[in-house]
Amino acid sequence: MYSQIASNKRKSLVLVGLFVLILLALGWAFGVYAGDIYAGLVLAAVISLVMTLVGYFRGDKVALAVAGAKKIERRDNETLYRLVENLAIAEGMKTTPTIYLIDDPAPNAFAAGRKPEKSVIAVTTGLLSTLEKSELEGVLAHELGHIKNLDIRYMTLVVVLVGTIILVSDILTRSFFFGGRGRREGGGGAILVVGLVLAILSPLIAELIKLAVSRQREYLAD
């Protein structure tokens, strides 16, 4: 198991590296379009760094805010709190993750946080009302597995980078179609076509990479 954890971490680092390369490639395409390749690469590097830092330090807060999750204490839901606490002890975790509840009829749960000591688990009201106690334990144990294996750290970075690539690609594609017509009609038409193709395909490539990372992590958590 521990060798598999180490292997998945190495593979995830490689895949995150691919995300960075895609962003730099988009920066290159934007630099060609704008007439300054180095400026495009620097811009892509800065965007990648800023978004990675935001995802690393604030990714859990963003995810909880988007989901409309509310923090609960033991007195708010004794059963849920005790389940998470007991499972955390069984997993050998030093601290119990902070528990959040989402008012949503759809059965769902997720874990977030950059490290186990600052991790959170969020579950929906639909999950609590749908599953039996033993089934709920299985779901919670799966999410705790993500926390213990540091999956949430890598997946947060991956999700943020995918979103960044999609945003940059959209901006670049719109620029090609709606701006700088004279520049396109001039020299470097073939390079601009390559840049346009890259801008269109990058979101698809990024999504495939994200799915590859996610599948590895889900297997390990199970």
C-alpha angles and dihedrals in degrees: 000000000000091000088052091051091051091046093051091048091053092048091048091052089052091050093048086051088056089055090055091049090052090052091049090049090053088048089053091051091049090048091053090049093048094042096245115088095180092052089052092051092048091049091051092048092050093048091048093050095046095047092046091053091047091049093047098048103027105020094105092051091051093049093049093046093050091049092048091235122174125205116243133197130211092269091056096059114000095181096052093042092051093048093053092044094050093046091049090053090048090051090053093243116160095217135030113243117247109259124225130186125212120203097226129124092215112096107242144133137183141178127222141174136096095254139011093257090058100035130130136199120208124192131179126237086238091061092051093049096044105046132067117235094262091048091049089051089055093052093046092047089052091053091046087053089058090052095047093048092049090240092139092061094056095039091052090054091046094050092048092048092048090052091048092050091050091049095047091045091052092050092047094047092051090049091054093049102038106025142052098021093164091052090053091050091053129067125318094047093145092052090049090052089052089050091050092050089048091051091051097045099040096081091052092049091047092051091051091051090050091052091050091053092045094051093053091050095047092053092050094047090052 
